[in-house]
Amino acid sequence: MRSSRAARVWESSECRALREAGDDEFGAILAGMLVGVCGVAPSLSRTDDATHAMIRAAIVSAVPDAIDQARSIAGLSQLPRADQ
């Protein structure tokens, strides 16, 4: 179930136009959101390459669970996984 604010944004003409524009524009939004996550996580840790590599691996491995959790919140079932 979406919050009313999120639903208003999702249903706005601007957001609808981005969804209908195709994968490039929607992909750019998703990439921007990921850059935000990937910028915040390392800022809370040491700045060495090994730590940042560990953070990258942790983010990549968490994506399937994060998507399934978001789908669960929206009342949807988990997506099938390649390893299952």
DRENTORKOL-3810 file (N, C-alpha, C; in nm, 4 decimals):
REM DRENTORKOL-3810
@n.u->0.0837; n.v->-0.1176; n.w->0.0000; ca.u->0.0000; ca.v->0.0000; ca.w->0.0000; c.u->0.0886; c.v->0.1245; c.w->0.0000
@n.u->0.0683; n.v->0.2093; n.w->-0.0944; ca.u->0.1480; ca.v->0.3311; ca.w->-0.1061; c.u->0.0914; c.v->0.4392; c.w->-0.0155
@n.u->0.1843; n.v->0.5216; n.w->0.0334; ca.u->0.1362; ca.v->0.6363; ca.w->0.1093; c.u->0.0657; c.v->0.7305; c.w->0.0131
@n.u->-0.0179; n.v->0.8155; n.w->0.0651; ca.u->-0.0918; ca.v->0.9059; ca.w->-0.0228; c.u->0.0023; c.v->1.0004; c.w->-0.0968
@n.u->0.1100; n.v->1.0448; n.w->-0.0320; ca.u->0.2060; ca.v->1.1327; ca.w->-0.0995; c.u->0.2760; c.v->1.0575; c.w->-0.2118
@n.u->0.3210; n.v->0.9351; n.w->-0.1848; ca.u->0.3872; ca.v->0.8558; ca.w->-0.2881; c.u->0.2918; c.v->0.8265; c.w->-0.4027
@n.u->0.1672; n.v->0.7970; n.w->-0.3708; ca.u->0.0683; ca.v->0.7707; ca.w->-0.4754; c.u->0.0460; c.v->0.8939; c.w->-0.5617
@n.u->0.0421; n.v->1.0109; n.w->-0.4989; ca.u->0.0239; ca.v->1.1342; ca.w->-0.5773; c.u->0.1417; c.v->1.1577; c.w->-0.6711
@n.u->0.2619; n.v->1.1325; n.w->-0.6223; ca.u->0.3797; ca.v->1.1494; ca.w->-0.7074; c.u->0.3765; c.v->1.0472; c.w->-0.8210
@n.u->0.3503; n.v->0.9204; n.w->-0.7875; ca.u->0.3475; ca.v->0.8136; ca.w->-0.8879; c.u->0.2422; c.v->0.8410; c.w->-0.9949
@n.u->0.1300; n.v->0.8957; n.w->-0.9558; ca.u->0.0198; ca.v->0.9195; ca.w->-1.0485; c.u->0.0274; c.v->1.0558; c.w->-1.1170
@n.u->0.1275; n.v->1.1359; n.w->-1.0840; ca.u->0.1389; ca.v->1.2684; ca.w->-1.1443; c.u->0.1679; c.v->1.2572; c.w->-1.2937
@n.u->0.1336; n.v->1.3617; n.w->-1.3658; ca.u->0.1570; ca.v->1.3607; ca.w->-1.5103; c.u->0.3063; c.v->1.3532; c.w->-1.5412
@n.u->0.3904; n.v->1.4146; n.w->-1.4576; ca.u->0.5342; ca.v->1.4095; ca.w->-1.4807; c.u->0.5888; c.v->1.2677; c.w->-1.4666
@n.u->0.5483; n.v->1.1991; n.w->-1.3615; ca.u->0.5957; ca.v->1.0628; ca.w->-1.3397; c.u->0.5403; c.v->0.9696; c.w->-1.4469
@n.u->0.4162; n.v->0.9868; n.w->-1.4818; ca.u->0.3555; ca.v->0.9056; ca.w->-1.5879; c.u->0.4311; c.v->0.9255; c.w->-1.7191
@n.u->0.4665; n.v->1.0506; n.w->-1.7489; ca.u->0.5402; ca.v->1.0798; ca.w->-1.8719; c.u->0.6762; c.v->1.0107; c.w->-1.8723
@n.u->0.7429; n.v->1.0079; n.w->-1.7564; ca.u->0.8715; ca.v->0.9379; ca.w->-1.7479; c.u->0.8550; c.v->0.7882; c.w->-1.7699
@n.u->0.7521; n.v->0.7294; n.w->-1.7106; ca.u->0.7289; ca.v->0.5860; ca.w->-1.7299; c.u->0.6990; c.v->0.5550; c.w->-1.8751
@n.u->0.6217; n.v->0.6406; n.w->-1.9388; ca.u->0.5821; ca.v->0.6164; ca.w->-2.0767; c.u->0.6934; c.v->0.6501; c.w->-2.1753
@n.u->0.7918; n.v->0.7285; n.w->-2.1329; ca.u->0.9003; ca.v->0.7695; ca.w->-2.2219; c.u->0.9933; c.v->0.6528; c.w->-2.2545
@n.u->0.9938; n.v->0.5543; n.w->-2.1708; ca.u->1.0762; ca.v->0.4378; ca.w->-2.1982; c.u->1.1793; c.v->0.4117; c.w->-2.0910
@n.u->1.2555; n.v->0.3074; n.w->-2.1164; ca.u->1.3520; ca.v->0.2599; ca.w->-2.0185; c.u->1.4646; c.v->0.3581; c.w->-1.9915
@n.u->1.5055; n.v->0.4367; n.w->-2.0907; ca.u->1.6180; ca.v->0.5275; ca.w->-2.0703; c.u->1.5905; c.v->0.6275; c.w->-1.9598
@n.u->1.4763; n.v->0.6931; n.w->-1.9643; ca.u->1.4451; ca.v->0.7945; ca.w->-1.8647; c.u->1.4187; c.v->0.7314; c.w->-1.7276
@n.u->1.3419; n.v->0.6235; n.w->-1.7248; ca.u->1.3132; ca.v->0.5576; ca.w->-1.5971; c.u->1.4416; c.v->0.4981; c.w->-1.5403
@n.u->1.5244; n.v->0.4423; n.w->-1.6268; ca.u->1.6537; ca.v->0.3883; ca.w->-1.5835; c.u->1.7425; c.v->0.4956; c.w->-1.5251
@n.u->1.7356; n.v->0.6164; n.w->-1.5814; ca.u->1.8154; ca.v->0.7267; ca.w->-1.5292; c.u->1.7713; c.v->0.7633; c.w->-1.3877
@n.u->1.6415; n.v->0.7596; n.w->-1.3624; ca.u->1.5910; ca.v->0.7885; ca.w->-1.2278; c.u->1.6393; c.v->0.6815; c.w->-1.1302
@n.u->1.6271; n.v->0.5551; n.w->-1.1687; ca.u->1.6738; ca.v->0.4469; ca.w->-1.0819; c.u->1.8238; c.v->0.4576; c.w->-1.0565
@n.u->1.9002; n.v->0.4879; n.w->-1.1603; ca.u->2.0449; ca.v->0.5033; ca.w->-1.1434; c.u->2.0755; c.v->0.6168; c.w->-1.0473
@n.u->2.0026; n.v->0.7267; n.w->-1.0582; ca.u->2.0230; ca.v->0.8392; ca.w->-0.9673; c.u->1.9941; c.v->0.8024; c.w->-0.8233
@n.u->1.8886; n.v->0.7247; n.w->-0.8023; ca.u->1.8565; ca.v->0.6808; ca.w->-0.6663; c.u->1.9673; c.v->0.5911; c.w->-0.6119
@n.u->2.0199; n.v->0.5033; n.w->-0.6965; ca.u->2.1292; ca.v->0.4161; ca.w->-0.6524; c.u->2.2559; c.v->0.4951; c.w->-0.6211
@n.u->2.2835; n.v->0.5974; n.w->-0.7000; ca.u->2.4004; ca.v->0.6818; ca.w->-0.6724; c.u->2.3862; c.v->0.7439; c.w->-0.5340
@n.u->2.2651; n.v->0.7852; n.w->-0.4987; ca.u->2.2419; ca.v->0.8405; ca.w->-0.3656; c.u->2.2732; c.v->0.7398; c.w->-0.2567
@n.u->2.2227; n.v->0.6190; n.w->-0.2714; ca.u->2.2501; ca.v->0.5129; ca.w->-0.1730; c.u->2.3997; c.v->0.4846; c.w->-0.1675
@n.u->2.4607; n.v->0.4734; n.w->-0.2852; ca.u->2.6029; ca.v->0.4405; ca.w->-0.2911; c.u->2.6907; c.v->0.5558; c.w->-0.2454
@n.u->2.6369; n.v->0.6746; n.w->-0.2395; ca.u->2.7119; ca.v->0.7875; ca.w->-0.1861; c.u->2.7018; c.v->0.7971; c.w->-0.0356
@n.u->2.5860; n.v->0.7645; n.w->0.0174; ca.u->2.5655; ca.v->0.7744; ca.w->0.1619; c.u->2.6384; c.v->0.6620; c.w->0.2358
@n.u->2.6261; n.v->0.5398; n.w->0.1891; ca.u->2.6856; ca.v->0.4259; ca.w->0.2608; c.u->2.8363; c.v->0.4434; c.w->0.2826
@n.u->2.9149; n.v->0.4726; n.w->0.1800; ca.u->3.0585; ca.v->0.4910; ca.w->0.2049; c.u->3.0908; c.v->0.6135; c.w->0.2895
@n.u->3.0056; n.v->0.7126; n.w->0.2869; ca.u->3.0336; ca.v->0.8323; ca.w->0.3667; c.u->3.0266; c.v->0.8035; c.w->0.5161
@n.u->2.9664; n.v->0.6923; n.w->0.5519; ca.u->2.9548; ca.v->0.6537; ca.w->0.6926; c.u->3.0661; c.v->0.5586; c.w->0.7360
@n.u->3.1618; n.v->0.5343; n.w->0.6470; ca.u->3.2660; ca.v->0.4359; ca.w->0.6767; c.u->3.4042; c.v->0.4924; c.w->0.6440
@n.u->3.5026; n.v->0.4054; n.w->0.6531; ca.u->3.6383; ca.v->0.4426; ca.w->0.6133; c.u->3.6414; c.v->0.4660; c.w->0.4625
@n.u->3.7424; n.v->0.5355; n.w->0.4157; ca.u->3.7500; ca.v->0.5705; ca.w->0.2742; c.u->3.8440; c.v->0.4815; c.w->0.1938
@n.u->3.8840; n.v->0.3683; n.w->0.2477; ca.u->3.9770; ca.v->0.2829; ca.w->0.1736; c.u->3.9020; c.v->0.1953; c.w->0.0719
@n.u->3.9732; n.v->0.1524; n.w->-0.0286; ca.u->3.9136; ca.v->0.0736; ca.w->-0.1364; c.u->3.8514; c.v->-0.0567; c.w->-0.0866
@n.u->3.9163; n.v->-0.1232; n.w->0.0070; ca.u->3.8642; ca.v->-0.2515; ca.w->0.0561; c.u->3.7274; c.v->-0.2334; c.w->0.1226
@n.u->3.7126; n.v->-0.1288; n.w->0.2010; ca.u->3.5833; ca.v->-0.1026; ca.w->0.2657; c.u->3.4784; c.v->-0.0702; c.w->0.1618
@n.u->3.5120; n.v->0.0124; n.w->0.0637; ca.u->3.4152; ca.v->0.0476; ca.w->-0.0402; c.u->3.3784; c.v->-0.0726; c.w->-0.1264
@n.u->3.4732; n.v->-0.1626; n.w->-0.1511; ca.u->3.4428; ca.v->-0.2852; ca.w->-0.2254; c.u->3.3461; c.v->-0.3731; c.w->-0.1451
@n.u->3.3651; n.v->-0.3785; n.w->-0.0138; ca.u->3.2753; ca.v->-0.4560; ca.w->0.0720; c.u->3.1353; c.v->-0.3955; c.w->0.0703
@n.u->3.1261; n.v->-0.2631; n.w->0.0741; ca.u->2.9964; ca.v->-0.1957; ca.w->0.0703; c.u->2.9276; c.v->-0.2238; c.w->-0.0627
@n.u->3.0029; n.v->-0.2162; n.w->-0.1732; ca.u->2.9451; ca.v->-0.2447; ca.w->-0.3045; c.u->2.8901; c.v->-0.3865; c.w->-0.3090
@n.u->2.9675; n.v->-0.4835; n.w->-0.2601; ca.u->2.9219; ca.v->-0.6226; ca.w->-0.2602; c.u->2.7965; c.v->-0.6394; c.w->-0.1736
@n.u->2.7929; n.v->-0.5712; n.w->-0.0597; ca.u->2.6765; ca.v->-0.5804; ca.w->0.0287; c.u->2.5523; c.v->-0.5220; c.w->-0.0375
@n.u->2.5670; n.v->-0.4085; n.w->-0.1065; ca.u->2.4529; ca.v->-0.3473; ca.w->-0.1751; c.u->2.4024; c.v->-0.4387; c.w->-0.2852
@n.u->2.4940; n.v->-0.4922; n.w->-0.3665; ca.u->2.4544; ca.v->-0.5809; ca.w->-0.4767; c.u->2.3824; c.v->-0.7042; c.w->-0.4230
@n.u->2.4335; n.v->-0.7639; n.w->-0.3165; ca.u->2.3696; ca.v->-0.8852; ca.w->-0.2640; c.u->2.2361; c.v->-0.8555; c.w->-0.1966
@n.u->2.2143; n.v->-0.7317; n.w->-0.1506; ca.u->2.0898; ca.v->-0.6959; ca.w->-0.0822; c.u->1.9759; c.v->-0.6619; c.w->-0.1781
@n.u->2.0061; n.v->-0.6370; n.w->-0.3059; ca.u->1.9037; ca.v->-0.5915; ca.w->-0.4006; c.u->1.7860; c.v->-0.6882; c.w->-0.4122
@n.u->1.8066; n.v->-0.8187; n.w->-0.4327; ca.u->1.6898; ca.v->-0.9073; ca.w->-0.4449; c.u->1.5987; c.v->-0.9036; c.w->-0.3220
@n.u->1.6577; n.v->-0.9044; n.w->-0.2029; ca.u->1.5758; ca.v->-0.8990; ca.w->-0.0811; c.u->1.5039; c.v->-0.7653; c.w->-0.0684
@n.u->1.5710; n.v->-0.6568; n.w->-0.1062; ca.u->1.5082; ca.v->-0.5248; ca.w->-0.0978; c.u->1.3893; c.v->-0.5149; c.w->-0.1932
@n.u->1.4039; n.v->-0.5685; n.w->-0.3133; ca.u->1.2923; ca.v->-0.5661; ca.w->-0.4085; c.u->1.1768; c.v->-0.6510; c.w->-0.3569
@n.u->1.2081; n.v->-0.7699; n.w->-0.3053; ca.u->1.1012; ca.v->-0.8552; ca.w->-0.2516; c.u->1.0321; c.v->-0.7906; c.w->-0.1329
@n.u->1.1080; n.v->-0.7227; n.w->-0.0472; ca.u->1.0467; ca.v->-0.6556; ca.w->0.0678; c.u->0.9556; c.v->-0.5425; c.w->0.0205
@n.u->1.0019; n.v->-0.4644; n.w->-0.0764; ca.u->0.9185; ca.v->-0.3564; ca.w->-0.1292; c.u->0.7918; c.v->-0.4127; c.w->-0.1930
@n.u->0.8040; n.v->-0.5232; n.w->-0.2657; ca.u->0.6862; ca.v->-0.5863; ca.w->-0.3256; c.u->0.5912; c.v->-0.6370; c.w->-0.2172
@n.u->0.6463; n.v->-0.6916; n.w->-0.1094; ca.u->0.5634; ca.v->-0.7406; ca.w->0.0007; c.u->0.4849; c.v->-0.6267; c.w->0.0640
@n.u->0.5492; n.v->-0.5137; n.w->0.0828; ca.u->0.4813; ca.v->-0.3967; ca.w->0.1389; c.u->0.3655; c.v->-0.3547; c.w->0.0497
@n.u->0.3840; n.v->-0.3710; n.w->-0.0818; ca.u->0.2791; ca.v->-0.3342; ca.w->-0.1777; c.u->0.1768; c.v->-0.4464; c.w->-0.1966
@n.u->0.1901; n.v->-0.5553; n.w->-0.1198; ca.u->0.0952; ca.v->-0.6657; ca.w->-0.1281; c.u->0.1230; c.v->-0.7619; c.w->-0.2432
@n.u->0.2442; n.v->-0.7619; n.w->-0.2946; ca.u->0.2809; ca.v->-0.8499; ca.w->-0.4055; c.u->0.3698; c.v->-0.9622; c.w->-0.3554
@n.u->0.3742; n.v->-1.0708; n.w->-0.4304; ca.u->0.4585; ca.v->-1.1838; ca.w->-0.3918; c.u->0.6031; c.v->-1.1609; c.w->-0.4373
@n.u->0.6908; n.v->-1.2431; n.w->-0.3821; ca.u->0.8311; ca.v->-1.2348; ca.w->-0.4212; c.u->0.8491; c.v->-1.2743; c.w->-0.5658
@n.u->0.9506; n.v->-1.2182; n.w->-0.6282; ca.u->0.9844; ca.v->-1.2582; ca.w->-0.7642; c.u->1.0647; c.v->-1.3876; c.w->-0.7610
@n.u->1.0529; n.v->-1.4698; n.w->-0.8641; ca.u->1.1370; ca.v->-1.5899; ca.w->-0.8686; c.u->1.2848; c.v->-1.5484; c.w->-0.8797
@n.u->1.3709; n.v->-1.6302; n.w->-0.8236; ca.u->1.5150; ca.v->-1.6012; ca.w->-0.8271; c.u->1.5850; c.v->-1.7080; c.w->-0.9098
@n.u->1.6912; n.v->-1.6659; n.w->-0.9747; ca.u->1.7677; ca.v->-1.7567; ca.w->-1.0598; c.u->1.8259; c.v->-1.8730; c.w->-0.9807
@n.u->1.8574; n.v->-1.8497; n.w->-0.8534; ca.u->1.9202; ca.v->-1.9535; ca.w->-0.7729; c.u->1.8199; c.v->-2.0460; c.w->-0.7033
@n.u->1.6912; n.v->-2.0306; n.w->-0.7340; ca.u->1.5885; ca.v->-2.1137; ca.w->-0.6684; c.u->1.5253; c.v->-2.2076; c.w->-0.7670
END
